[in-house]
């Protein structure tokens, strides 16, 4: 294999892992960083933080590969996904399976430097990542399952730093579930027509004409749960200022999605990076102001 072919293959692997589209990593990372800050009372062990950040990138990449393997028969029928590497035969399924395995093994090796509870939770996180693509076949709102999968970094962070999983971790995980339903419904609104044709289930289809209302209600529940978490932790004004900013971002998303324009719905989905960032900024300001 010459240099040019190697470069093409590496590019295909990069796109298969979605490293060219880091939004998924960010949506997975922000809740984990919230939990690390809280569990470490503003000063988490930086080695643990580095392990979690690296593990997030690895497992998000592995999850994307697993998703494309599971959806390879459908992706060619959807406008947004028909150019993915597996569909275009730029990467074989054997290569994809091997890549997912290597990414998962490296991530698990990192987790093995942490305590036993965190290791056990990482196994559950892996099972959630593997099974999530299948839920789109039978769950009416697979986005809720995604929220659990994307939120596993929360109990893992508490387990790694405190050795246990306090109630506040489950409150944050539940908040993440509702946030995931909100942002991934915006994403599903882009693919709704294609998903209906091929028989894939999504929250956008389930909510139907109430999709915009459902998204905004999920944002509201997320913010309420984050407010309750702040109250339980006795966080200061800086944290709530972050929540006010997040509320403004959610309100902006309403204006993006209310007409159900696909371009604007996708823009709203991408913009959720700033929602997660706002909550993190509030936490960071609380601990360091």
Buried (B, 14 or more C-beta within 10 A) or exposed (E): EEEEEEEEBEEBBBBBBBBEEEBBBBBBBBBBBBBBBBBBEEEBEEEBBEBBBEBBBBBBBBBBBBBBBBBBEBBBBBEEBEEBBBBEEBBEEEBBEEBBEEBBEBBBEBBEEBEEBBBEBBEBBBEBBBEBBBBBEEBEBBBBBBBBBBBBBBBBBBBBBBEEBBEBBBBBBBBBBBBBBBBBBBBBBBBBEBBEEBEBBBBBBBBEEEBBEBBBBBBBBBBEBBBBBBEEBEBBEBBBBBBBBBBEBBEBBBEBBBEBBBEBBBBBBBBBBBBBBBBBBBBBBBBEE
